[in-house]
Amino acid sequence: MVSPITFINVADKITAGLSPEHGRQVADAYEFAVKIYDDKKLDSGQGMIDFARTVCIILTTLNTDPETRIAGLLIPLPEINPAEWEKMESRFGAEVVGLVDNVRQLFRLKDVSGGLLSQQAGGKNAAHRKEQTETLRKMLLAMASDMRVVLIRLAARVAGLRYIAETKKHNEISEGYARETLELYAPLANRLGIWQMKWELEDLSFRFLEPDAYKSIAKMLEEKRVEREEFIEQAIRRVRDELSAADIRAEISGRPKHIYSIWSKMHGKSLNFEQMHDVRALRIIVSDIKTCFAVLDIIHRMWTPILEEFDDYISRPKPNGYQSLHTIVIAEDGLALEVQIRTEAMHNFAEYGMASHWRYKESGGSDFTAQQYDEKISWLRQLLSWKADAPEDAPQDNVHSDWVRKIKATTLDDRIYVLTPQARVIDLPKGSTPIDFAYQVHTSVGNRCRGARVDGAMVPLNTPLKSGQTVEIITAKGLDAGPSRDWLTPGFAVSARTHSKIRAWFNAIEHEENISGGRSVVDRILQREGKTSVNMEELARKLGFAKMEELFLAVGKDKINTRTIEQVLHAEEAAGREAKAEEAVLPRKSRASSIVRGAKSGVLVVGAEGLLTQMAKCCKPAPPDPIAGFVTRGKGVSIHRPDCKNFLEMKRQSPERVIQTDWGTSDPDTVYPVDVFVLAGDRQGLLRDISDIFMREKLNVIGVSSQSVKGHARMSFTVEVFSTAGLNKAIQMIREVPGVMNVKRR
């Protein structure tokens, strides 16, 4: 048991800043902890009550609420006395119990982080290790549904390190424990703006990891930390007096640079100790830019400046937008003192905005952390700072209540962080399922996913995951295994990346199937026509494709008619080439004749009279289309549109047989057959809707062909027109029919 005097002294420390009622609650919790812990010890050898007391005192320095302090006192209880812990909700409330349970969950990170952070910092895995360390920090914050849990966890780590340092049990601390502190917990304290906790975590862990370097720097400082802090306090008082005399209002702060920070700068910039000018530093915050330069002038008159060390980041901001005046001066004791001068807006930007120290020091200036995550971290820092700066005369109960409400409302749960069986941390959107996890690990793992275990238990693939869970994916053995189309339905996956990967699989399968099907069709045509030795690449080129795979794909997707392929194959034959080239391209025979009805064709052949002319079935020209003629063997002149593929091929082979033609005066009753192609989503009533348009426009439909392929309707209409003007109007109206995707004249 603790003596009454000791208890009273501790009670004063752990209840500081609380109302009498809340203070009694914390004091009662401490008295309960003293009784329940008795002489029990942690694995490190530290007494449980000593550990709990230290945690609570650290939380008190952060001006936390009573529930947070009580939770800090009760951290060991669930492990040593589960039965007693079951009664704690009725004694201390559900909020305290929830905080302790959350802290205990964070202890699960110990094995994960210890394994990762024990890896060598250099080498080819350095980038992966750095990324995983950052993800671990985010995972810790995400697992803490209440940010007060993070404060308790940080305080517990400081308490453990203090005990090891005080008892000089340096040899008993594992490298993983110290490295975890340095690379995981100290950066978190930095991001939350808890500077005192940050440098203590860094110095203590560095002391255990690099004892020789720690001792060397400590010796080079030639003064104790207390003496350095006293110098800073004296410097602040002197600067404040000088500025007051000049009627300048300013906020002045400063702290000596701690040992780990000194080593980091020496190591990172290859400096020796004599080149370190910012071992001691002051920061002065004023109202405007003009006052910044006025303060600079006063500082340079107070102490001797090192002019080559002066940096004006106000006139010339850093690339990330950071602004401040930096100067190094020589103080009375002959040692260097760094002074930073900035406005409040510059300070807020540097601390909470894009230029914040943790961003450009820890991540090398990269934008690795999401903007939304950064904004929440900045808000948490401001909350901690706001509470610490609350007016002394403000009712403390109101201050604590408001602070708790705001900090509980700020969570980082828009992302989740789960683990692979190898302890790799996977970052996913909130609500992700094992399917999202599998595709994030690797696309092939996602495609072959057949089941999942979460924390060792089999779960359905649409189970939402939570931060901290370990997920194992069960995969099919064959590399050709694929996903299920059901995974694209709501509930199976939430990530857009996952949906994209699944669609890519099915698109690739459909692509290959179309190519394979098209290849089979072309092979059958070649066998039927006795042209199996034809050059496939040349055939594809003649049909307008760069590669034969593109030809197979077009055939497989019904984008090219097989009769067109036959026509190209026959075009090289000497006899009957023109007649075969002009055969109908459509996969049906129109009921209409290609001979224009009426007394005259309405076509003039320039330079000749009395020649037999006929409209080509392949392109079906009609006034006022541009036209050209091709002299056939025994069938007169066939009239084509100049862009007709058949005409272009015949022109290429026999340019001397092309003649100039034009529309002449024809019988006003002469009509011309033209073909219209429609592609639409297949539905009931589609043919009726399109036919109604032709009827309203008084266009006579003399032929219809329709087929449905994979939910798409492909329709061909042969329509009689006097000219294409009326046809163009009908085509425009058909485009507006629901479900129609494409309309064009053949």
Residue pairs with C-beta under 8 A, 6 or more apart in sequence:
1 34
2 10
2 34
2 49
7 30
7 31
7 34
10 30
10 53
10 57
11 23
11 26
11 27
11 30
13 57
13 60
14 26
14 27
14 30
14 53
14 56
14 57
14 60
14 69
15 22
15 23
15 24
15 26
15 27
15 60
16 60
17 60
17 63
17 396
18 26
18 66
18 396
18 400
19 395
19 396
19 397
21 397
22 65
22 66
22 396
22 397
22 400
23 66
25 66
25 70
25 92
26 56
26 66
26 69
26 70
26 73
29 69
29 70
29 73
29 74
29 92
30 52
30 53
30 56
30 73
32 91
33 48
33 49
33 52
33 73
33 74
33 77
34 49
36 77
36 80
36 81
36 84
37 47
37 48
37 49
37 52
37 76
37 80
38 49
39 47
40 47
40 48
40 76
40 80
41 47
41 48
42 48
42 51
42 76
42 160
44 160
44 163
44 164
44 169
44 172
45 163
45 167
45 169
45 172
46 159
46 160
46 163
48 76
48 80
50 163
51 75
51 76
51 156
51 159
51 160
51 163
52 72
52 73
52 74
52 75
52 76
53 73
54 155
54 158
54 159
54 162
54 163
55 72
55 73
55 75
55 152
55 155
55 156
55 159
56 69
56 72
56 73
58 72
58 155
58 158
58 159
58 197
59 68
59 69
59 72
59 151
59 152
59 155
60 69
61 196
62 151
62 155
62 194
62 384
62 388
63 387
63 388
63 390
64 148
64 151
65 148
65 400
65 401
65 403
65 404
66 400
67 93
67 95
67 96
67 99
67 148
67 404
68 99
68 148
68 151
68 152
70 92
70 96
71 96
71 99
71 100
71 103
71 148
71 152
72 152
72 155
72 156
74 88
74 92
74 96
74 100
75 100
75 103
75 104
75 152
75 156
77 84
77 85
77 88
77 100
78 85
78 100
78 101
78 104
79 104
88 96
88 97
88 100
89 96
89 97
98 146
99 146
99 148
99 149
99 152
102 143
102 144
102 145
102 146
102 149
103 149
103 152
103 153
103 156
105 143
105 468
106 140
106 143
106 144
106 149
106 150
106 153
108 468
109 136
109 139
109 140
109 143
109 184
109 468
110 180
111 423
112 136
112 419
112 423
112 425
113 136
113 176
113 180
113 184
114 174
114 176
114 177
114 180
115 176
115 423
116 129
116 132
116 133
116 136
116 423
116 425
117 133
117 176
117 179
117 180
117 183
117 184
118 175
118 176
118 179
119 125
119 129
121 129
131 368
132 424
132 425
133 183
133 184
134 362
134 363
134 368
134 369
135 417
135 425
135 427
136 184
136 417
136 425
137 184
137 187
137 188
137 191
138 369
138 373
138 412
138 415
138 417
138 427
139 417
139 425
139 427
139 467
139 468
140 150
140 153
140 184
140 188
141 147
141 150
141 188
141 377
141 412
142 412
142 413
142 415
142 416
142 417
142 467
143 417
143 467
143 468
144 150
144 153
145 411
145 413
146 407
146 408
146 411
147 380
147 407
147 408
147 410
147 411
148 404
148 407
148 408
150 188
150 192
151 192
151 194
153 185
154 185
154 188
154 189
154 194
154 197
154 201
155 197
157 181
157 185
157 201
158 197
158 200
158 201
158 204
161 181
161 200
161 201
161 204
161 205
162 200
162 204
164 170
164 172
164 173
164 204
164 208
165 204
165 207
170 207
170 208
170 211
173 208
175 209
178 205
178 206
178 208
178 209
179 205
179 209
181 201
181 204
181 205
182 201
182 202
182 205
182 206
182 209
182 260
185 201
186 198
186 201
186 202
186 205
187 358
187 362
189 195
189 197
189 198
189 201
190 198
190 357
190 358
190 362
191 358
191 377
191 381
192 377
192 380
192 381
192 384
193 351
193 381
193 384
193 385
194 384
195 255
199 255
199 258
199 260
199 261
202 258
202 260
202 261
203 214
203 258
203 259
203 260
205 260
206 213
206 214
206 259
206 260
206 263
207 214
207 259
210 263
213 263
214 259
214 263
217 259
217 262
217 263
217 266
217 273
218 259
220 273
221 228
221 259
221 262
221 279
225 256
225 258
228 256
228 279
228 280
229 255
229 256
231 256
231 280
231 331
231 333
232 254
232 255
232 256
232 280
232 282
235 254
235 280
235 282
235 331
235 337
236 252
236 253
236 254
236 282
238 302
239 252
239 282
239 284
239 298
239 299
239 302
240 250
240 252
242 298
242 302
243 249
243 250
243 252
243 284
243 295
243 298
246 294
246 298
248 286
248 291
248 294
248 295
248 298
249 286
249 287
250 284
250 285
250 286
250 291
250 295
251 284
251 285
251 286
251 344
252 282
252 283
252 284
252 285
253 282
253 283
253 285
254 280
254 281
254 282
254 283
255 281
256 279
256 280
256 281
257 278
257 279
257 280
257 281
262 273
262 276
262 279
265 271
265 276
265 278
266 272
266 273
266 276
276 336
277 306
277 309
277 328
277 336
277 338
278 328
278 336
278 338
279 335
279 336
280 331
280 335
280 336
280 337
280 338
281 337
281 338
281 339
281 340
282 337
282 338
282 339
282 340
283 339
283 340
283 341
283 342
283 347
284 295
284 299
284 339
284 340
284 341
284 342
285 342
285 343
285 344
285 347
286 292
286 295
286 341
286 342
286 343
286 344
287 343
287 344
288 343
289 314
289 343
291 343
292 314
292 325
292 341
292 342
292 343
293 325
295 341
296 325
296 327
296 341
299 305
299 327
299 329
299 339
299 341
300 327
300 329
302 329
303 329
303 330
303 331
303 332
303 337
304 329
304 330
305 327
305 328
305 329
305 330
306 327
306 328
306 329
306 330
306 336
309 326
309 327
309 328
310 326
310 327
310 328
311 325
311 326
311 327
312 325
313 322
313 323
313 324
313 325
313 326
314 323
314 324
314 325
314 342
314 346
317 323
318 355
320 354
320 355
320 360
320 365
321 349
321 353
321 354
321 355
322 346
322 349
322 350
322 355
323 342
323 346
323 349
323 350
324 340
324 341
324 342
324 346
324 350
325 340
325 341
325 342
326 338
326 339
326 340
327 338
327 339
327 341
328 336
328 337
328 338
328 339
329 336
329 337
329 339
330 336
330 337
331 337
342 350
349 355
350 356
350 357
351 357
351 378
351 381
352 378
352 381
352 382
353 378
354 374
356 374
356 378
359 365
359 369
359 374
363 369
370 415
372 414
373 412
373 414
373 415
376 410
376 411
376 412
377 412
379 410
380 407
380 410
383 403
383 406
383 407
383 410
386 403
387 399
387 403
390 399
413 430
413 467
414 429
414 430
415 427
415 428
415 429
415 430
416 427
416 428
416 429
416 430
416 431
416 432
416 465
416 466
416 467
417 425
417 426
417 427
417 428
417 467
417 468
418 425
418 426
418 428
418 437
418 465
418 466
418 467
418 468
418 469
418 470
418 471
419 425
419 426
419 468
419 469
419 470
419 471
420 426
420 441
420 470
420 471
420 472
421 470
421 472
426 437
426 440
426 441
426 471
427 440
428 436
428 437
428 440
428 465
428 495
429 436
429 494
429 495
430 494
431 464
431 494
432 464
432 465
432 493
432 494
432 495
433 461
433 462
433 463
433 464
433 465
433 491
433 492
433 493
433 494
434 449
434 452
434 454
434 459
434 461
434 463
434 465
434 471
434 473
435 446
435 449
435 461
435 462
435 487
435 492
435 493
435 498
436 465
436 493
436 494
436 495
436 498
437 452
437 465
437 471
437 473
438 445
438 446
438 449
438 452
438 473
439 445
439 446
439 493
439 495
439 497
439 498
439 501
439 502
440 446
440 495
440 497
440 498
441 473
443 501
444 479
445 473
445 475
446 483
446 498
446 501
446 502
447 481
447 482
447 483
447 501
447 505
448 475
448 476
448 478
448 479
448 481
448 482
449 461
449 473
449 474
449 475
449 483
450 474
450 475
450 476
450 481
451 458
451 461
451 473
451 474
452 458
452 459
452 461
452 463
452 471
452 472
452 473
452 474
453 459
453 471
453 472
453 474
454 463
454 465
454 469
454 470
454 471
454 472
455 469
455 470
456 470
461 487
461 492
462 491
462 492
465 471
475 481
482 505
482 506
482 509
483 502
483 505
483 506
485 506
486 492
487 493
487 498
487 502
488 499
488 502
488 503
493 499
493 502
511 553
513 556
514 552
514 553
514 556
514 557
515 549
515 552
515 553
515 556
516 552
516 556
517 555
517 556
518 551
518 552
518 553
518 554
518 555
518 556
518 557
519 552
519 556
521 555
521 556
521 562
522 536
522 551
522 552
522 555
522 565
525 562
525 565
525 566
525 569
526 532
526 534
526 569
529 566
529 569
529 570
531 569
534 569
536 548
536 551
537 547
537 548
539 548
539 551
539 565
539 568
539 569
540 546
540 547
540 548
540 550
540 551
542 568
542 571
542 649
543 551
543 560
543 564
543 565
543 568
544 645
545 551
545 554
551 560
554 560
555 562
555 565
558 709
558 714
561 585
561 586
561 587
562 587
563 583
563 584
563 585
563 586
563 587
564 585
564 645
567 580
567 581
567 583
567 585
567 646
568 649
570 576
570 577
570 580
570 581
571 577
571 580
571 581
571 649
571 650
571 653
573 580
577 650
577 653
578 630
578 632
578 633
578 635
578 638
578 650
579 632
579 633
579 635
581 618
581 646
581 649
581 650
582 616
582 617
582 618
582 632
582 638
582 646
583 617
583 618
584 590
584 617
584 618
585 617
585 618
585 646
585 746
586 675
586 705
586 716
586 746
587 705
588 703
588 705
588 716
590 617
590 673
590 702
590 703
590 718
591 702
591 703
591 718
592 673
592 702
592 703
592 718
592 720
594 614
594 615
594 616
594 617
594 620
594 673
595 614
595 615
596 602
596 614
596 615
596 670
596 671
596 672
597 670
597 671
598 666
598 667
598 669
598 670
598 671
599 667
599 670
600 664
600 665
600 666
600 667
600 670
601 613
601 614
601 615
601 639
601 666
601 670
602 623
602 663
602 664
602 665
602 666
602 667
602 670
603 613
603 627
603 629
603 637
603 639
603 661
603 662
603 663
603 664
604 661
604 662
604 663
604 664
605 611
605 613
605 629
605 637
605 659
605 660
605 661
606 659
606 660
606 661
606 662
607 659
607 660
608 659
611 636
611 637
612 635
612 636
612 637
613 629
613 636
613 637
613 638
613 639
613 661
614 635
614 636
614 637
614 638
614 639
615 621
615 638
615 639
615 672
615 673
616 638
616 639
616 640
616 644
616 646
616 647
618 640
618 644
618 645
618 646
618 647
619 640
619 641
619 643
619 644
619 646
619 647
619 746
620 672
620 673
620 674
620 675
620 746
621 627
621 639
621 640
621 641
621 672
622 672
622 674
622 721
622 723
622 724
622 727
623 663
623 666
623 672
623 722
623 723
623 724
624 663
624 723
624 724
624 725
625 641
625 724
626 641
626 642
627 639
627 640
627 641
627 642
627 661
627 662
627 663
628 639
628 640
628 641
628 642
628 647
628 658
628 659
628 660
628 661
629 637
629 638
629 639
629 640
629 658
629 659
629 660
629 661
630 637
630 638
630 640
630 647
630 650
630 651
630 657
630 658
630 659
631 637
631 657
631 658
631 659
632 638
637 659
637 661
639 661
640 646
640 647
641 647
650 657
650 658
651 658
668 722
670 722
671 700
671 720
671 721
671 722
672 720
672 721
672 722
673 702
673 703
673 718
673 719
673 720
674 718
674 719
674 721
674 724
674 727
674 745
674 746
675 716
675 717
675 718
675 719
675 745
675 746
676 716
676 717
676 719
676 727
676 730
676 731
676 734
676 743
676 744
676 745
676 746
677 714
677 715
677 716
677 742
677 743
677 744
677 745
677 746
678 690
678 713
678 714
678 715
678 716
678 717
678 734
678 740
678 742
678 743
679 712
679 713
679 714
679 715
679 740
679 741
679 742
679 743
680 686
680 712
680 713
680 715
680 737
680 739
680 740
680 741
681 711
681 712
681 713
681 739
681 741
682 708
682 711
682 712
682 713
682 739
683 713
683 738
683 739
686 713
686 737
686 739
687 704
687 706
687 715
689 737
689 738
690 715
690 717
690 734
690 737
690 740
691 701
693 730
693 733
693 734
693 737
694 700
694 701
694 717
694 719
694 730
697 726
697 729
697 730
697 733
698 726
699 719
699 720
699 721
699 726
699 727
699 730
700 719
700 720
701 717
701 718
701 719
702 718
702 719
702 720
703 716
703 717
703 718
704 715
704 716
704 717
704 718
705 715
705 716
706 713
706 714
706 715
706 716
707 713
707 714
708 714
712 741
716 746
719 727
719 730
721 727
724 745
727 745
731 743
731 744
731 745
734 740
734 743
735 743
